[in-house]
Amino acid sequence: MARRRVPLKDRLFGAICLVGAVAVLVLGVSRGNARAGLIGAGILLGYAVLQSVSRRLTPGARLLTGVEADERERRAQVLATRTAGQAALGLAGLGVLLSLVVDWTTGLWVAGATMLVVVAFVASLWWHGRASS
């Protein structure tokens, strides 16, 4: 069976995440903070993997579920989005806690980055919800 060619936007997104991960890792190591570089690179690579997996599973879910696919897919996306938001808020709280308790200065950067993702998502929901109505 022939494989379907990956769309250009998905290949570009993966490449940008990979380049960003390498840049964050190099910057972290060059500044003497390999731990922060590894964490940042891991987050970017994880995001690229998450996007790749979700892109590949969506057509399969439609094939398997038939008529109910649209409703099931929306429900799965809502649950996954809620879980991702809860995880981001948990990571932000953990970053602040580690910053206060263990004096881990990178904790505030972790908290800020995760909160920025949540804020960007909420702003995007507001913007696109307003535009479609």
N, C-alpha and C positions, 0 to 999 in steps of 0.2 A: 504494500500500500504506500502510495507516495505521500510524503509529508507536505503539509500546507506551509507555504512560505510565511515567515513571521513579518507582519507589517512593519514598514519603515519607522513609524513613530514608536513602536515597541522596542525595536532594535536601538534606536537613538536613546530612548529612556534608559535602557540597560547599560549602554555605553557611557552615558552621562553619570549614572550612579557609580559605575566602575571607576571612571576617571576621578570622580569626587571622593570615592573611598581611598584611592591611592593618594590623592592630594592631602586629605585629612590625616592619613597615616604618616606621610612624609613630614607634614607640618608639625604634627604632634611629636614625632621622634626628633626632629631638628630642634625643637624647643625644649627637649629634655623631658617630655611627658608622654612616654610611649603608651602608657595606660589609656590616656584620653584619646590618643590617636587610634589605638586598637578599638576602643569602644565606638568612636565616631565612624570608623571604617566599617565596623560590624553592623552598625545601624543602617548605613547606606546600602551595604550589600544585602541585608535582610529586606530592606524596602524593595530592591530590585527583584529579589526572589519572590516576594509576596505579590508583586505586580505581575510577574511572569506566570506564577501558578494560577492566579485568579483569571488571567487572560485565557489560559489553556483549559480551565475547568468550566467556564461559562458555556461554550458550545456543547460540551458533553452533557452538562446538566439539562440543557434544552432537549437534547436527543433522548435522554433517559426518561424524562418526566412527561414528555408530550404536551398535552393541552395545558396542564397546570404549571408548566415550567415558568411562565412569567411571574406568577404569584409566588411560587416557591423560591425563585431566584431573588425576587425583591425581599422576601422574608429573610433569606440567608444573608443578603447584603446588609440588611438592617441590623441583624444580630451580630454579624462580623464587625460592622462599623461601631456598634455600641461596645463590643468587647475591646476593640482597638482603642477607643476613647477612654474606657475604664483603665486599660493597661497604661496608656499615656499619663493619665492623671495619677495612677499609682506610682509610676516611675518618677513623676515630678515630685510627689510627696516623699518618696524614698531619697531622692536627690537632696531635697531640703533637709530632711532628717539627718542624712549622712554629713551634710555640710555643718549642721549645728552640733551634732553629737561627737563625730569623729574628726571634725575640722577638715573635711575633705573639700577643698576649694572647688574642685571640678563638679561637685554636686549641684551647685547653683547653675552651672552651664547645662548640665543634664536636665535639670528642672525647667530651665528657660527654653531649651530646645523642644522638649516634649510639650510644653504649654504652647509654644509657637505652632506646632502641628495641630493641636486641638483648636486654637484660635483661627488658623487658616481654614480648617475644615468647617467650622461654624460660620465663618464669614462667607465661604463659598456656598454653603447651604442657603444662607440668607440671600446672597446675590442671585443665584440661579433660581431660587424659589420666587423671588420678586420679578425676575425677568420672564418667567414662564406664565405668570398669572396675569 
